[in-house]
Structures are given as structure tokens and as C-alpha cells.
Amino acid sequence: MKMPKATFGIACFNAQDTIRDAIESGLSQKYDDFEILVVDDGSTDESVSIVQHLISLHPERIRLITKANRGAGHTYNTIIDHADGEFICFNDDDDTSHPDRLKKTINALTEEDSENLCFVDRVTDKNRESTIYGIFPRRLSANVFEKYMMDALCFHLDDELYKRNKTLFSAIRDHGAIGSAGSGIMTARTETLRKIRFNEELRRFGDTEFNLRAARLGVGALGVDEVLLVQSVTRAADKIKPISRFMALKAIEGNSDAFKQYNIHHPYLITPKYSEKNPGGRLPFCTVVLLTYNCEDSISRTVRSISRLLGEFEVIVVDDCSTDSTCDFLDTIDDSRFKITKNTKNMGAGYCRSLASDLASGEFIVFQDDDDVPHPCRISEQVGQVLAYEERYGREFISLAKFNHFTSAGYVGPRNPLGAYAPHVMADTLYRLVWHVILQHSHEKDLQRKLRIAAGWYALGTSLMAGRTETFRRHGFSSQQRRMQDLEFLLRYASTGGHLVSTTKTVIDIHSTRSPDKSKEIVEENLRRLIQVHRDDFIKIFGHVPASLSYTQSIKLQRPDTLDFEQRIKIEEKRIWEALVRAFD
């Protein structure tokens, strides 16, 4: 029986050291009717020259297509579009296939009545003794295959969250499958591949997302009981954690209806989609301030959610000398609204917020932490609220966001930052409320009672704040406070008559995390430092400073001059110019 024609497809990019071996593994196939189709994705090394030399030796067997760099998804689709074979066997440009791979995978596919993708087992060039399954069990129904791929995407989005919250993903964790069903070990009918195609926007997990969509169309998965490929283990820029998580997030979002079908509501995806326009007409141009520090686990989802905010805005990103892959991810952001500043040494959140306030071009600032997820309406809700309250009361206002609260244990629930005092807290009450929250970090409960603040849960963090840029510039943030900069800021803000107001809508998801600067010792140190700075006011309210809250050093509050005079002039000129451009748009 004559076997159908096959295409041995190789996606190539800057593989001058390995492409020859990959092609020669294709030439070694024990299969009669096949072609080798190499698609080069804009290589800048000698890859194309090497392929052309091999074509001169085997013109009847090898074809080459060159194109501009568009990524793996586009390259796989080019192979699919130009393949002459009835079946396509994908092979990465740094992997080598066993001579029996074409024959055995196509036999497996033709023996089945149903539509399937076939994945082979492999070993790596680093460890040829340990087998990595393609798919096990060797036959997966479309339903099981679908759950397996959904499960894999949830794991890649946040493996720690996945491990801690087994019940959250229980509906898709009962698939019983193991393996690594990547595109480089896949063989399938060309007709099937042309029906599904790869998502060209995904730089990572394009194969997992492809498999998921295939399964949703009724396509199952097969494995072969034999190691048929040697995989090269390589590092690449798009494999760093923030980019990987960003791609997993995009893949899940693109298949959100599948996750809803299994009642999977991932915490990173519960943000509602808003279609309404800004309330009350066009809002002023705003600045979103994003501080980053060693946040490779969360930065991709935060950046993606910020990019979807409603309104006209810029994003001032200040990285506080990250030592992980955060900056590598920031360098990949292709959005002109994002303006990135990188500190050459770690300066602390107070310094960074004051620096960002100086750099802001917007009339309003909305602060954002690097592990939180704003809802699309956040700017319109908070800035619109400040404008409305200022017009009504003729006072200075800062808006605090109502939020969904997440911890390492999962979703806690909705939170109102002002508790029983919502939605409006005037200056005198705010001043006492701030001291109440400060003293919650101490053991001096008798002092708290003197403030006559209702018992309750309050959240006065900077990441919830939105207000006029001038307000934040005038009061500034203390660079001396590694913790509680927000509370120290609010003490000075309230003492000058400032008011707070909280939103009626939930406009952000807050993810509480642990970090070294949240330790008990550092919190207590910063508590005593804050009280020392405001010692005179503290004594006026409470009569004395208890020994437990005394600080041994003399401290004077200083707001750092983050920029020199010439820099400030340049920033102001740039700010005026950008305002004029927006005015004439």
C-alpha cells in the first residue's frame, strides 16, 4: 500500500549551528514520498546559506521559503499554507528526528477513524536516559485533550497559584494525562492544520493554545510508544518568566468561553469588560504611575490590564533596580504610552513615587502596584469622582479604589478601603483615621481608643489612590520610609485640609504578597521612624510617646530632590508642549 505524501516542516530562525543536523535527520527518514520544507523567519546569521547549500545537494527533496521575521506562529502557518504533503511532521530547527518518525506517526494517524494530532516521545541532548512523553495515555479523546491543555495554560500562567488552589481548577484537573504536547513533536493531517492554524500573536504557548482549539473542534491526541526525537534544550528571550506568563494570559483570554464552560474563573481573568464611555464627557489627560521591583511573576498581567484602561493616558514606569527578568520584559513593551525609567540602585517606593510625580505629564495621577490588576474603568471612575466632589465641595480630594482582595490563599472578597466611613472622609476624621491605621501596627491599643475611630478594616495604600498631579507633587512621599510612605503622606495631606472619597464600583484587583520589607522588624522600625517625624503632633493627640514607639535617632522629614534644576526645566517644557499638542488634536 502506497503511503500518502508527507511534508517534513522545519521552522528556522538563527540556527546556523543546528539547522544542518535538523535537515539531515529529515533526509534520513525511511519514508518514500516526502518533501522537506524549510521556512526561515528572517534569520540574520548563516542559516539560509547552509540550507541553500543542502538544497544544491538534494534539489528534489528540499524547498526553502524566506520571509521577514514574524514569529513562530506565522512560520508554522507558512509551512501549513505551502506544504504539498497530505501530512505535516513539524521539526524544530535545533532538534533531530529518528529515521522512523514519519512512518510511525503517519501509520498511527491513518489507523484511527477519528481526527487526531500525533505527538512523539523524546529525550534531550542533556539527558538521553530520561524519556519525556509526548502524550500518555497514548489515546486522548477530544474532551480529555481539551482539559489537559486548559490545565497546562493555568499552570503556566502562575504555577504557585495553581499548586495552592487545587479546588479552583478541579473541573479540569481530572484528565489523567501527562506529557508535553509541543508543536515540534507534532504530526497531523494538513487538512486538520489548515482548519485550525496557529495564533500568530503568541510568542509562547502557541502550540498549547493550538491544541486547545483543536480539541474544542473534536480533535483528539495520539502518542507513539517509542522515542523518535532528540530535543536541544535552549534558552531564548521569549522564555523569560514575565513574557511566558503574558503569553499564557493571552492564550487563556482568547479561549475564555472554554474556561467558562468548566466554571473556571481564574483570579487574573475576573476583570469585567466595560464598553461604556467615560462618564461626564471627556476627562483630562492622566498619568498611570507603575512602580516595579523584582516582579517577574506578575508584571505581564499588570501591564496587559493597564493597556486596556479607558481614557487618554500615559504610563510612567519606574523600576527600582530589579535583579530578576522584570527589566527584560519592560524592554519588550511596544506601546508608546509607556515611558520607562530605571534606577541604577534601589531607592525605595517613596523616592520612586516622587520621581514619577515629577515626570508625569497628566493632570491627574493614578497609582498602580506591579502585582495588581486595574479594571478598564479605573481611570474614568476615580478621576471622574474627584472632579465631581471637587466641584461639589470646593476642596482637594483623593479617590481611593474599592477593590477585590486576593491573598496567597485565594480570593478573599470585595473591600471598601474606608469601611464604615465610606464614601467621604473629611480632613479631621481622615487625620484620626490615619493615626488609627498606623497604631494598628503597634501594641498600643489604648492609644487607638483615644482616636474614637470605629473598629473595622481600612486600606489607605498608595496603589488605591488617584488625584491631581499637583497634590502629589506638593506633598511628596518620604524617601526615608521603606514602609508606610502612604500613611505618612496622608498625615500631611489631611493636616492641610485634604479629603478622601472611595469609589462605589470595584475598580481594581489587589493581590497581597509577601516580601522582605514587610517583615515585622522592618514594619516596627518604620512605625517608630514615622512617629519620630511627627512627634510633636503625636504628643498633642496622645500626651506622650510610649517607650515601645520611641526612636533613638533624631530625624527630620525630607522629600528628596529627585531631579536637578536643569532636568526639572526640561520636564516642564516637555509637559507644556505635550499639553499644547493634545489641545490641538
C-alpha positions in Angstrom: 0.0 0.0 0.0 1.4 3.4 -1.1 1.8 5.8 1.8 0.5 9.4 1.3 2.9 12.2 0.6 4.3 13.9 3.7 5.9 17.3 4.4 8.8 17.4 6.9 8.4 21.0 8.0 11.2 22.9 9.7 10.7 26.4 11.2 14.1 28.1 11.2 15.4 31.2 12.9 19.1 31.9 13.5 20.0 28.2 13.7 23.3 28.1 11.9 24.8 25.7 14.4 21.9 23.2 14.3 19.9 23.5 11.1 22.2 21.1 9.1 21.6 18.3 11.6 17.8 19.0 11.7 17.6 18.8 7.8 19.8 15.7 7.7 17.5 14.0 10.2 14.7 14.7 7.7 16.8 13.3 4.8 17.3 10.1 6.8 13.6 9.3 7.0 12.6 5.8 6.0 9.6 7.0 4.0 9.2 7.0 0.2 7.2 10.1 -0.7 8.1 13.2 1.3 9.5 16.7 1.0 11.5 18.8 3.4 10.1 22.4 3.6 12.2 24.9 5.5 10.7 28.3 6.3 13.2 30.8 7.5 11.8 33.6 9.8 14.2 36.4 8.9 17.5 34.8 10.2 20.4 37.2 10.5 23.1 34.5 10.7 24.3 31.9 8.1 21.2 29.7 8.4 19.8 30.5 4.9 23.2 29.9 3.2 23.5 26.5 4.9 20.0 25.5 3.7 20.7 26.7 0.2 23.9 24.5 0.1 21.9 21.5 1.2 19.3 22.2 -1.5 22.1 22.2 -4.1 22.9 18.6 -3.0 19.2 17.5 -2.7 17.1 19.7 -5.0 14.4 17.1 -5.5 13.8 16.8 -1.7 14.3 20.2 0.0 12.5 23.5 -0.5 13.2 26.9 1.2 10.9 29.8 1.8 12.4 33.0 3.3 10.3 35.8 4.9 10.5 38.7 7.3 10.6 37.9 11.0 7.0 37.4 12.1 7.4 34.8 14.9 6.9 31.1 15.3 3.1 31.1 14.7 3.4 32.9 11.4 6.3 30.5 10.4 4.2 27.4 11.2 1.3 28.8 9.2 3.6 29.4 6.3 4.6 25.7 6.4 0.9 24.7 6.5 0.0 27.0 3.6 2.8 25.8 1.3 3.0 22.1 2.2 2.5 19.7 -0.7 2.1 16.7 1.6 -1.2 15.2 2.9 0.5 15.1 6.3 2.9 17.5 8.0 5.5 16.5 10.5 6.9 19.5 12.4 10.6 19.5 13.4 12.3 22.4 15.3 15.5 23.8 13.8 17.6 22.5 16.7 16.1 19.0 17.0 16.8 15.8 15.2 14.2 13.1 14.3 14.6 9.3 14.3 14.5 7.8 10.8 11.2 6.1 11.6 9.4 9.2 12.8 7.5 10.0 9.6 6.5 6.4 9.0 5.4 5.6 12.6 3.4 8.8 13.2 1.6 8.7 9.9 0.8 5.0 10.5 -0.7 5.9 13.9 -2.9 8.6 12.3 -4.1 6.5 9.4 -5.1 3.6 11.7 -7.6 5.8 13.5 -11.1 6.6 12.3 -11.2 9.9 14.3 -9.3 13.1 13.7 -6.2 13.4 15.8 -2.8 15.1 16.3 0.1 12.7 16.9 2.9 13.5 19.4 6.2 11.6 19.8 8.2 10.8 22.9 11.7 12.4 23.1 14.9 12.7 25.0 17.0 15.8 25.4 20.6 16.4 24.3 21.4 17.0 28.0 19.8 13.7 29.2 19.3 10.9 26.8 18.4 8.4 29.5 15.1 10.0 30.6 12.1 9.9 28.3 9.7 12.8 28.0 6.3 11.6 27.0 4.5 13.3 24.1 1.1 12.1 25.2 0.3 9.4 27.8 -2.1 7.6 27.8 -1.5 7.1 24.1 -5.0 8.0 23.1 -6.8 11.0 24.4 -10.4 11.9 23.5 -11.1 15.5 22.4 -12.7 16.2 25.8 -9.7 14.9 27.8 -7.3 16.7 25.5 -9.2 19.9 26.0 -9.0 19.7 29.8 -5.3 18.8 29.6 -4.4 21.9 27.5 -6.6 24.2 29.7 -4.9 22.7 32.8 -1.4 23.4 31.2 -2.2 27.1 30.5 -3.4 27.7 34.0 -0.2 26.1 35.4 2.0 28.3 33.1 0.1 31.4 34.0 1.0 31.1 37.7 2.3 27.8 38.9 2.4 28.8 42.6 -1.3 29.9 42.5 -2.1 26.7 40.6 -0.5 24.5 43.2 -2.0 26.3 46.2 -5.6 26.4 44.9 -6.4 22.9 43.8 -10.2 23.3 44.1 -10.2 26.4 41.9 -9.1 24.3 38.9 -10.7 21.0 40.0 -13.0 20.8 37.0 -10.1 20.5 34.5 -7.6 18.6 36.7 -9.2 15.1 36.3 -7.9 14.5 32.8 -5.2 12.0 33.9 -2.9 12.8 31.1 0.8 13.6 31.2 3.4 14.7 28.7 4.4 17.7 26.7 2.4 18.1 23.5 4.5 20.7 21.7 4.4 21.7 18.0 8.0 20.4 17.4 6.9 16.8 18.1 3.6 17.0 16.3 2.4 15.2 13.1 -1.1 15.8 11.7 -3.1 15.9 8.6 -2.5 19.0 6.6 -6.3 19.4 6.2 -6.6 19.5 10.0 -3.8 22.0 10.5 -5.3 24.3 7.8 -8.6 24.3 9.6 -7.2 25.3 13.0 -4.0 27.3 12.2 -1.6 28.8 14.8 -2.3 32.1 16.7 0.4 34.4 15.3 0.2 36.8 18.3 1.5 34.2 20.7 5.3 34.1 21.1 5.0 31.3 23.7 2.4 28.5 24.2 1.2 28.9 20.7 1.2 25.1 20.4 -0.8 24.6 23.7 -3.3 27.2 22.5 -3.5 25.5 19.1 -4.1 22.1 20.8 -6.8 23.6 22.9 -8.7 25.0 19.9 -8.2 21.7 18.1 -9.7 19.7 21.0 -12.7 22.1 21.1 -13.3 21.2 17.4 -13.3 17.5 18.3 -9.7 16.6 17.5 -8.1 14.0 19.8 -4.4 13.2 20.6 -2.2 10.1 19.9 1.1 9.0 21.2 3.7 6.6 19.9 5.4 4.0 22.2 8.9 4.9 21.1 11.4 7.8 21.4 11.5 9.4 18.0 13.2 12.7 18.6 16.2 14.3 20.3 15.4 17.8 21.6 18.0 20.5 22.1 17.5 22.4 25.4 18.0 26.1 24.6 17.4 29.5 26.2 15.6 32.3 24.4 14.5 35.9 25.3 10.8 34.9 24.9 11.2 32.2 27.5 11.7 34.6 30.5 9.0 34.3 33.1 7.1 37.6 32.5 6.8 37.0 28.8 5.8 33.4 29.3 3.1 34.4 31.7 2.0 37.2 29.5 1.5 34.8 26.6 -0.3 32.3 28.8 -2.7 35.1 29.8 -3.3 36.0 26.2 -4.0 32.3 25.3 -6.5 31.9 28.1 -8.2 35.2 27.3 -8.6 34.1 23.7 -10.4 31.0 24.9 -12.3 32.4 27.8 -15.6 30.7 26.7 -13.9 27.3 27.1 -12.9 28.1 30.7 -16.4 29.5 31.5 -17.8 26.2 30.2 -16.0 24.4 33.1 -16.7 27.2 35.5 -13.0 28.1 35.8 -12.8 31.7 37.0 -9.1 32.4 37.2 -8.4 35.4 39.6 -6.3 37.1 36.9 -9.3 36.9 34.4 -12.2 38.1 36.5 -11.9 41.7 35.4 -15.2 42.7 33.8 -15.2 44.1 30.3 -16.6 47.6 30.1 -18.0 49.1 26.9 -19.3 52.4 28.3 -17.6 55.6 27.6 -16.1 57.9 30.2 -18.9 59.4 32.4 -19.5 63.1 32.3 -17.7 63.7 29.0 -14.0 63.8 28.2 -11.7 63.5 31.1 -8.3 65.3 31.5 -5.2 63.6 30.3 -3.9 61.3 33.1 -0.7 59.6 34.2 -0.7 56.0 35.5 2.3 55.5 37.7 3.6 52.0 37.9 6.5 51.1 40.2 8.3 47.8 39.6 10.7 45.8 41.5 11.5 42.1 41.1 8.0 41.3 39.8 8.7 38.8 37.0 5.8 36.7 38.3 3.1 39.4 37.9 4.3 42.3 35.7 3.0 40.8 32.4 -0.6 40.7 33.6 -0.4 44.1 35.2 1.0 45.7 32.0 -1.7 44.0 29.9 -4.5 45.2 32.2 -3.1 48.8 32.2 -3.0 48.9 28.4 -6.8 48.2 28.4 -7.8 51.1 30.6 -10.3 53.5 29.2 -9.4 57.2 28.6 -6.3 59.1 27.4 -3.3 58.4 29.5 0.4 57.8 29.7 2.2 55.2 31.9 5.3 56.3 33.8 7.1 53.1 34.8 9.9 53.4 37.4 11.8 50.3 38.0 13.7 50.3 41.3 16.8 48.4 40.2 15.2 44.9 39.7 17.6 42.0 39.8 15.3 39.4 38.1 13.9 39.5 34.5 11.5 42.3 35.1 13.5 44.8 33.0 13.9 42.3 30.2 10.1 42.3 30.0 9.8 46.0 30.2 12.2 46.3 27.2 9.7 44.3 25.1 6.7 46.7 25.7 5.7 48.0 22.3 3.3 50.8 23.4 4.2 54.4 23.1 2.1 55.3 26.1 4.7 53.5 28.4 7.7 55.6 29.4 10.2 53.6 31.4 12.8 54.9 33.9 15.3 52.5 35.5 17.0 53.4 38.8 20.7 52.4 38.9 20.3 51.5 42.6 17.4 50.6 44.8 15.9 53.8 46.2 12.6 52.7 47.8 9.0 53.3 46.9 8.8 56.8 48.4 11.6 58.1 46.2 10.2 56.3 43.1 6.7 57.8 43.6 8.0 61.3 44.0 10.2 60.8 40.9 7.2 59.5 38.9 5.1 62.5 40.1 7.8 64.8 38.8 7.9 63.0 35.4 4.1 62.9 35.0 2.6 64.9 32.1 -1.0 64.2 33.1 -3.3 66.5 35.1 -4.2 63.5 37.3 -2.1 60.6 38.6 -3.4 57.1 39.2 -1.0 54.9 41.2 -0.6 51.2 40.4 1.4 48.4 42.0 3.2 45.9 39.9 1.2 42.9 41.1 -2.3 44.3 40.9 -4.9 44.3 38.1 -6.9 47.5 37.3 -10.3 47.2 35.7 -10.8 49.1 32.4 -13.0 51.7 34.1 -10.5 52.6 36.9 -9.3 56.0 35.5 -12.8 57.1 34.5 -14.3 56.1 37.8 -11.7 57.7 40.1 -10.8 60.8 38.2 -14.5 61.4 37.4 -15.2 61.1 41.1 -12.5 63.5 42.2 -13.8 66.1 39.7 -17.4 65.7 40.9 -16.5 66.0 44.6 -14.2 69.0 44.0 -17.0 70.8 42.2 -19.5 70.0 44.9 -17.3 70.8 48.0 -14.6 73.2 46.7 -12.0 71.1 48.4 -9.0 69.0 47.5 -9.8 65.3 47.1 -8.0 62.0 46.5 -10.0 59.0 45.4 -9.4 55.5 46.9 -10.4 52.5 44.9 -12.9 49.9 46.1 -11.2 46.5 45.3 -11.3 42.8 45.1 -8.8 41.3 47.5 -6.6 38.3 46.8 -4.1 36.6 49.0 -1.9 33.6 48.6 -4.8 31.5 49.8 -7.1 32.8 47.0 -10.0 35.3 46.7 -10.9 37.0 50.0 -13.7 39.2 48.8 -14.6 42.8 47.9 -13.2 45.5 50.1 -14.1 49.1 50.8 -11.0 51.0 51.8 -12.8 53.5 54.1 -15.0 50.9 55.8 -17.9 52.5 57.7 -16.7 56.0 56.8 -17.3 55.4 53.0 -17.7 57.1 50.7 -16.4 60.5 52.0 -14.0 61.3 54.8 -13.3 64.9 55.7 -9.9 66.2 56.8 -10.3 66.0 60.6 -11.7 62.4 60.5 -9.1 61.4 58.0 -6.3 62.6 60.2 -7.6 60.5 63.1 -8.3 57.6 60.8 -4.7 57.6 59.5 -3.3 57.5 63.1 -5.7 54.7 63.9 -4.3 52.6 61.0 -0.7 53.5 61.9 -1.3 52.3 65.5 -2.8 49.0 64.3 0.8 48.1 63.7 1.6 48.6 67.4 0.6 47.1 70.7 -0.7 50.4 72.0 -4.5 49.7 71.7 -5.3 52.2 74.5 -4.0 55.0 72.3 -6.2 53.8 69.4 -9.3 54.1 71.5 -8.5 57.8 72.2 -9.0 58.5 68.5 -12.7 57.4 68.6 -12.5 55.7 65.2 -15.0 52.9 64.6 -13.4 49.4 64.7 -13.0 47.9 61.3 -10.8 47.1 58.4 -9.3 50.0 56.5 -6.9 50.2 53.4 -5.2 53.5 52.7 -2.5 52.3 50.4 -1.0 54.4 47.5 -1.9 51.7 45.0 -5.5 52.6 45.5 -5.1 56.4 45.1 -5.9 58.7 42.3 -5.8 62.5 42.5 -4.4 65.7 41.0 -0.7 65.6 40.0 -0.2 68.9 41.8 -1.5 67.3 45.0 1.1 64.5 44.9 3.9 66.9 43.9 3.1 69.4 46.7 3.1 66.8 49.5 5.6 64.3 48.1 6.5 60.9 49.5 9.2 60.3 52.1 12.2 58.5 50.8 13.1 57.7 54.5 10.1 55.4 54.9 10.6 52.0 53.4 7.2 51.1 54.7 4.1 53.3 55.5 5.0 56.1 53.0 1.3 56.2 52.1 0.3 56.8 55.7 2.9 59.4 56.3 1.8 61.1 53.1 -1.8 61.1 54.2 -1.0 62.6 57.6 0.5 65.7 55.9 -2.3 65.7 53.3 -5.1 65.6 55.9 -3.3 68.3 58.1 -3.7 70.7 55.1 -7.4 70.0 54.7 -7.4 67.2 52.2 -10.4 64.9 51.9 -10.7 61.2 50.8 -13.5 59.6 48.8 -13.9 55.9 47.9 -15.4 54.6 44.7 -18.8 53.0 44.6 -17.6 50.5 41.9 -14.9 47.9 42.3 -12.2 49.1 40.0 -9.0 47.0 40.8 -8.0 43.6 42.0 -5.3 43.8 44.7 -3.0 40.8 45.2 -1.4 40.8 48.6 2.1 39.3 48.5 4.9 38.7 50.9 8.3 40.5 50.6 11.3 41.1 52.9 10.3 44.7 53.6 7.0 43.6 55.1 8.7 41.7 57.9 7.7 42.5 61.5 11.0 44.1 62.3 11.0 46.5 59.3 7.4 47.5 59.9 8.1 48.3 63.6 11.3 50.2 62.6 9.3 52.3 60.1 6.5 52.8 62.6 8.9 54.3 65.1 10.5 56.4 62.4 7.2 57.8 61.3 6.1 58.7 64.9 9.5 60.4 65.5 9.0 62.6 62.3 5.5 63.6 63.6 6.4 63.5 67.3 5.0 67.0 68.1 1.7 66.2 66.6 1.6 62.7 68.3 2.2 64.3 71.7 -0.6 66.9 71.1 -3.0 64.0 70.5 -1.9 61.3 72.9 0.1 63.3 75.6 3.3 61.3 75.3 5.2 58.8 73.1 5.4 55.4 74.7 8.8 53.8 75.0 7.7 51.0 72.6 7.2 53.6 69.9 10.3 55.8 70.6 13.0 56.2 68.0 16.6 56.6 69.2 17.8 58.8 66.4 16.8 62.4 65.5 15.1 62.5 62.2 13.9 65.4 60.0 11.4 64.6 57.3 12.9 65.3 53.9 11.4 65.0 50.4 14.4 64.2 48.1 15.2 66.4 45.2 14.9 63.5 42.7 15.8 65.8 39.8 18.2 68.6 39.5 17.1 72.1 38.3 18.0 71.6 34.6 16.1 68.3 34.5 13.0 69.9 36.0 13.1 72.7 33.4 13.3 70.2 30.6 10.4 68.2 32.0 8.3 71.3 32.4 9.0 72.3 28.8 8.1 68.8 27.6 4.9 68.8 29.7 3.8 72.2 28.3 4.5 71.1 24.7 2.6 67.8 25.1 -0.4 69.7 26.6 -0.4 72.0 23.6 -0.3 69.1 21.2 -3.3 67.4 23.0 -5.2 70.7 23.0 -5.0 71.0 19.2 -5.7 67.3 18.4 
